[in-house]
């Protein structure tokens, strides 16, 4: 990648010009770009818009991709101070992390997660509306860096550093993030710690002018490489040999994302995630080609909006309302019943009443209050 006074130039390893990415106002911002607001990943380029520091422009560098010249723009809720795109993984497993001005760490995917033809067919045109979900995975982070050969992330806090062994696949589930994150004290390092490099399984920190090398778990590095190559049985053998909770958590999250439910079930069981094992056993009883299976699988991955969209697109309004009620997403259940099938309103209101009675509280939601008052007027 080369920057001149007016443009960004991306070259191949053979020296050929690959793409000259542009976005609105890019020429005026080139001189202000630096390593904090410009990041080149494995096959993506991520640029923070300096005119709107909540916006990210994501360019897809794969030959023939439409996002080479028409980037996907992602909006964060708070101003972004630093970005970093991952440097390894497969085409469908590319992520970018963001540090906002409050030093909160977020992660999102750099391209459409719904690459499966079967899933795309089930979701139809609604597929494009599900991009850009941002998940919080850390707090009080000053700087981060991805590993060179795997999707492992290291970040520095005030008096410690954290290693996220599964930041991408487990981002939608706080339980997995907690299970696969290790935090280590750095009091002996001193102050003003920065990350010099993260090559293979060695993180090099710079503090007070000195370089300090720290090893991450080598088993997790090897596990990531096996998962990238689809060597599931080899990955299982590594986890069984190491018997480490964050290795099992990494395998479970990745296997669930890749629809390897049998392996995912064993991994969650080894990580003592009993609720997820029970839910996986239920999913395995469904027809793999059915919308219900796809929706439940999306819900397992923490993608509630995607699960709702699959069911609604296939006309399963009762199942969509039931899913929202299970997640206590009352307003969404009310919206679906009012928009698609008013016969389901009684079900929503009855479940809402049971919920309020269990809490021994009066109704406080304005939408439900207005609906109840309208029904009383009708009576």
Secondary structure, 3 states (H helix, E strand, C coil): CEECCCCEEEECCCCCEEECCCCCCHHHHHHHCCCCCEEECCCEEEEECCCCCCEEEEEECCCCCHHHCCCEEEECCCCEEEEEECCCCCCCCCEEEEEECCCCEEEEECCCCCCCHHHHHHHHHHHHHHCCCCEEEECCCCEEEECCCCCCEEEECCCEEEEECCCCCCCCCHHHHHHCEEEEECHHHCCCCEEEEEECCEEEEEECCEEEEEECCHHHHHHHHHHHCCCHHHHHHHHHHHCCHHHHHHHHHHHHHCCCHHHHHHHHHHCCCHHHHHHHHHHCCCCCCCHHHHHHHHHHCCCHHHHHHHHHHCCCHHHHHHHHHHCCCHHHHHHHHHHHCHHHHHHHHHHHHHHHHHHCCCCCCHHHHHHHHHHHHHC
